[in-house]
Amino acid sequence: MSRKTIIAMAVVAVTAAVAGLAWHIVSEKGPAPALAADIKGANYTITPQDMTMGNPKAKVVLIEYAAPRCPHCAHFNEETFPPLKKNYIDTGKVLYVFRVLPLGAGDDVAEKLARCLSRDKYFPHMDNLFRTQPQWDDEYGVTDVRGGLLAQSKKFGMSEAQFDACVADTKNDAFINQVAQDGVTRYGINSTPSIVINGKLVPGVAEYPALKAALDNALAGK
């Protein structure tokens, strides 16, 4: 089975899903508020439901498609994102958009849990999930994924009752499915992390030097 087929299957898995550290993305000025309105560009639309950071009027829009269970995404979060934030997001050059593309049921549940928290806790919670993958991700041999995710959610003030209610709630399912399907059909994404710059999928930029070069070209209008 191809990676793209697995992703396409995961897109419809949301409705069947069973149930300390501040992320680099949280600005010194505080969490990014929801956008006041859609931002439309060539081959992309950023909506108030998207989780964003940076200047909404920036010349460059960078969308990261990631999966909470993805070890490569955890590496991007740890190594590539800090200089990206410092040099491009905090300076107003780039509007950063984080989107989840589930590769399995644990990914969409993790996204639902992050969205059940207040908006200011979304990015710190997601960062924590990347950093603690061995404690809740079945790919690391964890047999009690629910228990692992519950332990991480409790760090952000979520009770077990709230956890179960969030997982059972279907209010975010359609949005999560739509985001994933759009990433697959619009950009042809077949792995995570995948980076879209100004509406164009740019492969091979998971490491900072390559990403920096791509962003500099975009800022220069190339």
C-alpha positions in Angstrom: 0.0 0.0 0.0 1.4 3.4 -1.0 2.0 6.2 1.4 -0.5 8.3 -0.5 -3.2 5.6 -0.2 -2.5 5.4 3.6 -3.0 9.2 3.8 -6.2 9.0 1.8 -7.6 6.3 4.1 -6.6 8.3 7.1 -8.6 11.3 5.9 -11.9 9.5 6.6 -10.7 8.0 9.9 -11.6 10.9 12.1 -15.2 9.8 12.8 -14.0 6.3 13.5 -11.2 7.3 15.9 -11.3 5.8 19.4 -10.4 7.0 22.1 5.4 22.5 31.2 7.0 23.2 27.8 6.2 26.3 25.8 6.5 25.7 22.1 9.0 27.7 20.0 6.0 29.1 18.0 4.5 31.0 20.9 5.5 34.6 20.4 7.0 36.7 23.1 4.0 39.0 22.5 1.6 36.2 23.2 -0.4 33.6 21.2 -1.6 34.4 17.8 -5.3 35.3 17.7 -7.6 33.9 15.1 -7.6 35.6 11.8 -10.3 38.2 11.4 -11.1 37.0 7.9 -9.9 34.6 5.2 -6.6 35.3 3.5 -6.6 34.2 -0.1 -3.7 33.9 -2.5 -2.6 31.8 -5.5 -3.7 28.2 -4.8 -4.4 28.7 -1.0 -7.0 30.0 1.4 -6.1 30.6 5.1 -9.2 30.7 7.3 -9.9 31.8 10.9 -10.0 28.1 11.8 -6.4 27.7 10.8 -3.7 27.9 13.5 -1.3 30.6 12.5 1.6 32.6 13.7 3.1 35.8 12.2 2.1 38.7 10.1 -1.3 38.2 8.2 0.0 40.7 5.6 3.3 39.0 5.1 4.6 38.6 1.6 5.2 34.9 2.1 2.7 32.3 3.4 4.2 29.0 4.6 1.9 26.1 5.3 3.3 23.1 7.2 1.4 19.9 6.9 2.4 17.6 9.8 1.2 14.6 11.7 1.6 14.5 15.5 2.8 10.8 15.4 5.4 11.6 12.7 9.0 11.5 13.9 10.2 13.6 11.0 7.7 16.2 12.1 9.1 16.1 15.6 12.6 16.6 14.2 11.3 19.6 12.2 9.7 21.0 15.3 12.9 20.6 17.3 15.6 21.6 14.8 14.1 23.6 11.9 11.2 25.6 13.5 13.2 27.7 16.0 15.4 29.5 13.4 12.3 29.7 11.1 10.4 31.5 13.8 13.2 33.7 14.8 14.3 34.9 11.4 11.1 34.9 9.4 8.0 34.7 11.5 8.9 37.0 14.3 10.3 39.5 11.8 7.0 39.7 10.0 8.4 38.2 6.7 6.3 35.0 6.9 2.8 34.0 7.9 3.1 30.5 9.3 0.2 28.1 9.1 0.2 24.7 10.9 -2.2 22.0 9.5 -2.5 18.4 10.6 -2.6 15.7 7.9 -3.4 12.5 9.8 -1.5 9.3 8.9 -3.5 7.3 11.5 -6.2 7.5 14.1 -3.9 8.8 16.8 -3.1 11.8 14.7 -6.6 13.0 14.3 -7.4 12.4 17.9 -4.4 14.4 18.9 -5.6 17.3 16.7 -9.1 17.1 18.2 -7.6 17.3 21.7 -5.4 20.3 20.8 -8.4 22.1 19.4 -10.5 21.4 22.5 -8.1 23.5 24.5 -8.1 27.3 24.5 -6.4 28.7 21.5 -3.3 29.9 23.5 -2.7 26.2 24.5 -2.9 24.7 21.0 0.7 25.2 19.9 2.3 24.3 23.3 0.1 21.2 23.5 1.2 20.2 19.9 4.8 20.8 20.7 4.5 18.7 23.8 3.1 15.8 21.8 6.0 16.0 19.4 8.5 15.9 22.2 6.7 13.1 24.1 5.9 10.8 21.2 7.6 7.7 22.9 5.1 8.1 25.7 1.9 7.9 23.7 2.6 6.9 20.1 1.9 3.3 19.2 4.8 3.4 16.7 7.1 3.4 19.7 5.4 0.3 21.1 2.9 2.1 23.3 -0.1 -0.2 23.8 -2.3 2.3 25.7 -2.5 5.2 23.3 -5.6 6.7 25.0 -3.8 6.6 28.4 -0.7 8.2 26.9 -2.7 11.0 25.2 -4.7 11.5 28.4 -1.5 12.0 30.4 -0.3 14.6 28.0 -3.6 16.4 27.9 -3.8 16.6 31.7 -0.6 18.7 31.6 -2.7 21.4 30.0 -5.6 21.2 32.5 -7.8 18.8 30.7 -9.7 16.3 33.0 -10.5 12.8 32.0 -14.1 13.6 31.5 -13.2 16.6 29.3 -10.8 14.3 27.4 -13.5 11.7 26.7 -16.0 14.4 25.7 -13.6 16.0 23.3 -12.7 12.7 21.6 -16.4 11.8 21.2 -17.3 15.3 20.0 -17.6 15.4 16.2 -17.6 19.2 15.7 -14.1 19.3 14.4 -14.2 16.2 12.3 -15.4 17.7 9.1 -12.7 20.5 9.3 -9.9 18.0 10.0 -11.0 15.8 7.1 -11.3 18.8 4.8 -7.8 20.1 5.6 -6.3 16.7 5.0 -8.2 16.1 1.8 -7.3 19.5 0.5 -3.6 18.8 1.2 -3.7 15.6 -0.8 -5.8 16.7 -3.7 -4.5 20.3 -4.1 -0.8 19.8 -3.5 -0.3 16.1 -4.0 1.1 15.6 -0.5 2.3 12.1 0.2 4.4 12.5 3.3 4.9 14.7 6.4 6.2 17.2 7.1 5.3 18.8 3.8 5.9 22.5 3.2 3.8 24.7 0.9 5.2 28.2 0.2 2.8 30.7 -1.4 0.5 27.9 -2.7 3.2 25.7 -4.1 4.5 22.4 -2.6 8.3 22.7 -2.1 9.9 19.3 -1.5 13.2 18.8 0.2 13.1 21.7 2.7 12.7 19.9 6.0 16.1 21.1 7.1 16.7 24.7 7.8 19.3 25.6 5.2 17.1 24.4 2.3 14.1 26.1 3.8 15.9 29.3 4.3 16.9 29.3 0.6 13.4 28.6 -0.5 12.0 31.4 1.7 14.6 33.9 0.5 13.7 33.1 -3.1 10.0 33.6 -2.3 10.7 36.9 -0.6 12.8 38.0 -3.6 9.9 37.1 -5.9 11.6 34.2 -7.5 
